[in-house]
């Protein structure tokens, strides 16, 4: 068990015994990471905050039943993912960005076809635009696929941790992640600049 | 190996976890099918782009810590309330004895949504309206009940304490949706309530009159005791506008008289009494 998990175990036991400050310490430790994950899923700061607040509320309410079958952080990811799914169900008006639409890069509207690389593109703007394209396509994916991709590539959870968080066998996680990547890649096939091919 | 089957192995091939035999098969497929190889290269590019997303900094959320704390406090309150029915408590006679370390004041804490507040009159910010000054916390009397009214922009915790000893009765969160705390007193005499705010605004002190009136019309004691006598005599809450509550005073209250006659007594102590439009009596310096 890592030092971090050991620390969490102590705090969890104290919180389960009624020590609110111990739970507050857990919140302080995980709240920014939780927010970043929620933001990656929603791309909206208010929605992300709502999800994080709700997630910690659920964790706090259910803490007495937590038996340590998984790491606290992994459990939190599961709850965050569920809160995000619930939030999406409630909020029907998702951002629906067409892959053909213009994007806002550094305050300016730019088309998705980038400038000819022979003219020396702004590396920063290009990177931002590329990320924006990938992020937009991510948003259009089924919820669990999006959550898995963000967990693995951005939050850097292992397959084992994702398996625990989503309560799926590791083999299922691996195959679904592979399928999610393929699906995302197919979405983005038209964007030659993104893939720097040819 | 067909293209669809090959794609099933892209992630394992990329991560180097493919069994040697399968890896060799895939290598041969890439060598013989340029389109498949291009397909895989695009997959690799996507993997890089996905990994690059973790380098983007995300600005921390405003007030996230405060919001989480307020929500957890609410859960704590709900847990306490579920163990202690407040309405029943409000009407029960209060037992002050050896078992009680302090007088327990029946505080009716029934939170109401902001819609019950006359937001226009109070100048409280409403969604869709141009921004107005948020009115500081203040006391009102509605339907015969004394209430604390405050609609902060961000959640604020209000700690309600009883008596001069400051025994904590309740901690309540007020926010843009929940802005009213009704206050009551089921004891046999008036009692001091102090409301302290987590955003460091000045506390509000008020003596709430008792249900049964047996005022101490003539006596001496601290300003708090005087305020209790006033509250019971006039059956009105008395808001205290000074900090030195333990100053000594002698008083004689004639319930038939207006407060002006009392003011004459208080002048030499540089104190004033005022009967306000909100139905409260204000005792200040």
Interface residues (C-beta under 8 A of the other chain):
Chain A: X20 X23 X24 X27 X28 X31 X32 X35 X36 X39 X40 X45 X48 X49 X52 X53 X54 X56 X57 X60 X61 X127 X130 X131 X134 X135 X149 X153 X154 X155 X156 X174 X175 X177 X178 X181 X182 X184 X185 X188 X189 X194 X195 X196 X197
Chain B: X7 X8 X10 X11 X12 X38 X41 X42 X43 X45 X46 X47 X49 X50 X51 X52 X53 X54 X56 X58 X59 X60 X61 X63 X64 X65 X67 X68 X69 X71 X72 X75 X76
